[in-house]
């Protein structure tokens, strides 16, 4: 599992767009989103770079949480 903070995720549309972008590249991934904390948790894939790229390509700015 890994996490990203996405501060420019501000609404339900953002959540849907980001979730779809992640599931398009990793269909078996589990995506949990907390829009109030601007946090995305992904499990079921180890491709954090690919997920980050998908989020960026969708128009958002992911920051890896440590």
C-alpha positions as CSV (number, residue, x, y, z in Angstrom):
1,X,0.0,0.0,0.0
2,X,1.1,3.5,-0.7
3,X,-0.4,7.0,-0.2
4,X,-0.4,10.3,-2.0
5,X,-1.5,13.7,-0.8
6,X,-3.3,15.6,-3.5
7,X,-4.0,19.1,-2.3
8,X,-5.7,20.2,-5.5
9,X,-8.4,17.4,-5.1
10,X,-11.3,19.5,-3.8
11,X,-14.6,17.9,-4.8
12,X,-16.4,14.7,-5.7
13,X,-15.6,15.2,-9.4
14,X,-11.9,15.3,-8.5
15,X,-12.3,12.1,-6.5
16,X,-14.0,10.3,-9.5
17,X,-11.5,11.6,-12.0
18,X,-8.5,10.4,-10.0
19,X,-10.1,7.1,-9.1
20,X,-10.9,6.4,-12.7
21,X,-7.3,7.4,-13.8
22,X,-5.8,5.0,-11.3
23,X,-8.2,2.1,-12.2
24,X,-7.5,2.6,-15.9
25,X,-3.8,1.7,-15.4
26,X,-4.3,-0.7,-12.4
27,X,-7.8,-2.3,-12.7
28,X,-7.3,-4.6,-9.7
29,X,-6.1,-1.8,-7.4
30,X,-8.1,-0.8,-4.4
31,X,-8.4,3.0,-4.2
32,X,-9.5,4.7,-1.0
33,X,-9.9,8.5,-1.1
34,X,-10.3,10.9,1.8
35,X,-11.1,14.2,0.1
36,X,-11.2,16.1,3.5
37,X,-7.6,15.2,4.1
38,X,-6.6,15.2,0.4
39,X,-5.4,11.7,0.8
40,X,-5.4,8.7,-1.5
41,X,-4.5,5.2,-0.4
42,X,-3.8,2.6,-3.1
43,X,-3.3,-1.1,-2.6
44,X,-3.2,-4.0,-5.0
45,X,-0.5,-2.6,-7.2
46,X,3.2,-1.8,-6.6
47,X,3.5,0.7,-9.5
48,X,3.6,3.9,-7.4
49,X,5.3,5.8,-10.3
50,X,2.7,4.7,-12.8
51,X,-0.1,5.7,-10.4
52,X,1.5,9.1,-9.7
53,X,1.8,9.7,-13.5
54,X,-1.9,8.7,-14.0
55,X,-2.9,11.3,-11.3
56,X,-0.6,14.0,-12.9
57,X,-2.0,13.1,-16.4
58,X,-5.5,13.6,-14.9
59,X,-4.5,17.2,-14.0
60,X,-3.7,16.8,-10.3
61,X,-0.5,17.1,-8.3
62,X,0.3,14.0,-6.2
63,X,2.9,14.1,-3.4
64,X,4.1,10.8,-2.0
65,X,3.4,10.4,1.7
66,X,6.2,8.8,3.7
